[in-house]
Amino acid sequence: MSHLLLAVVTMIVLVVTITDQNAGYPALFFAGLLAALSFPVWIATIVLAAVSLVRREPRPLIAVGLVAICALLALAVAPIALNILKGIAGGFG
């Protein structure tokens, strides 16, 4: 639920600041935060859909679709998430 709330906040910030001179900075911040927090969600979804496939539950096509879509999304946000984690870890060192 909090992930959905963050996505909604990101969209609201994007829409509200779209005409602002510095519109890119808040949108980039929230989009980066959303990408970093989405990565574990996509990985968890892949794992749970794979478990569903192994257990031979009904509707395997849905599970295969979830694995494929979530894998693509995880690959898309992985570089962003890892760069943010590197920046956070570098800030403590």
C-alpha positions as CSV (number, residue, x, y, z in Angstrom):
1,M,0.0,0.0,0.0
2,S,2.8,2.4,0.8
3,H,4.4,1.7,-2.6
4,L,1.2,2.7,-4.3
5,L,1.0,5.8,-2.2
6,L,4.6,6.8,-3.2
7,A,3.6,6.2,-6.9
8,V,0.6,8.5,-6.5
9,V,2.8,11.2,-4.7
10,T,5.3,11.0,-7.6
11,M,2.6,11.5,-10.2
12,I,1.1,14.5,-8.2
13,V,4.5,16.1,-7.9
14,L,5.1,15.6,-11.6
15,V,1.7,17.1,-12.5
16,V,2.0,20.0,-10.1
17,T,5.5,21.0,-11.0
18,I,5.2,20.5,-14.8
19,T,5.0,24.2,-15.5
20,D,7.6,25.2,-13.0
21,Q,11.0,26.4,-14.1
22,N,12.8,23.7,-12.0
23,A,10.2,21.0,-12.6
24,G,12.8,18.3,-13.2
25,Y,14.4,18.3,-9.8
26,P,11.4,17.2,-7.6
27,A,10.2,14.8,-10.3
28,L,13.7,13.3,-10.6
29,F,14.0,12.9,-6.8
30,F,10.6,11.2,-6.4
31,A,11.1,9.1,-9.5
32,G,14.5,7.9,-8.2
33,L,13.0,7.1,-4.8
34,L,10.1,5.2,-6.5
35,A,12.6,3.3,-8.6
36,A,14.8,2.4,-5.7
37,L,11.8,1.2,-3.6
38,S,10.2,-0.6,-6.6
39,F,13.2,-2.9,-7.1
40,P,12.6,-5.1,-4.0
41,V,8.8,-5.2,-4.9
42,W,9.5,-6.5,-8.4
43,I,12.0,-9.1,-7.0
44,A,9.5,-10.3,-4.4
45,T,6.8,-10.6,-7.1
46,I,9.1,-12.7,-9.3
47,V,9.9,-15.0,-6.4
48,L,6.2,-15.4,-5.4
49,A,5.1,-16.1,-9.0
50,A,7.9,-18.6,-9.4
51,V,6.8,-20.4,-6.3
52,S,3.3,-20.5,-7.7
53,L,4.6,-22.1,-10.9
54,V,6.6,-24.7,-8.9
55,R,3.5,-25.6,-6.8
56,R,1.5,-26.0,-10.1
57,E,-1.3,-23.7,-9.0
58,P,-4.1,-22.9,-11.4
59,R,-3.6,-20.3,-14.1
60,P,0.1,-20.7,-14.9
61,L,0.0,-18.3,-17.8
62,I,-0.7,-15.4,-15.3
63,A,2.3,-16.5,-13.2
64,V,4.5,-16.7,-16.3
65,G,3.3,-13.2,-17.4
66,L,4.0,-11.8,-13.9
67,V,7.6,-13.3,-14.0
68,A,8.2,-11.8,-17.4
69,I,6.8,-8.4,-16.7
70,C,8.4,-8.0,-13.3
71,A,11.8,-9.2,-14.6
72,L,11.7,-6.5,-17.2
73,L,10.7,-3.9,-14.7
74,A,13.4,-5.1,-12.2
75,L,16.0,-4.9,-15.0
76,A,14.8,-1.4,-15.9
77,V,15.1,0.0,-12.3
78,A,18.1,-2.0,-11.2
79,P,20.7,0.5,-12.3
80,I,18.8,3.4,-10.7
81,A,18.3,1.5,-7.4
82,L,21.9,0.4,-7.2
83,N,23.2,3.9,-7.9
84,I,21.0,5.3,-5.1
85,L,22.2,2.6,-2.7
86,K,25.8,3.3,-3.6
87,G,25.2,7.0,-3.0
88,I,23.6,6.2,0.4
89,A,26.4,3.8,1.4
90,G,29.0,6.3,0.2
91,G,27.5,9.0,2.4
92,F,28.1,6.9,5.5
93,G,31.7,6.1,4.7
